[in-house]
């Protein structure tokens, strides 16, 4: 989960999920179920409306998710690939999803 810029609210949450190997669930159904679960558990104030099912998340070699880098790309900034990234191809594959603020 990252916070992305929103003209009205300042920032809104945006979720990303990686399905376990062998799971054949429809990504749109998983995303809708997660949005509803957050709404039921936390309430509508959480304002989570978008969850993207992705193949992988960009991580450092120590396993930390590069949320700051993801947030920058989602906000339209030209983020460089950090030197501590485990697999730069994961971030490059995720750029179009992050840039699609839809």
C-alpha angles and dihedrals in degrees: 000000000000134000116240130191118271124185093217105036101025094235134013130191121255121189133211125192133187115207119224117254112277096023109131099186119140107259093222091053092049091049093049091048092051093048090051092046092053090047091051096044101039103016136241091295088078087070094200104164104151131056121167122202107219135179095237143345123237110255139178119245087262091056102256116141113242095235095156091054091046091049091050093052091046089051091053098256121141098244118190122222108264116237090233095061116126097211118010091193090068092059093045091051090049096049096086091049092048093045091052098085089177 
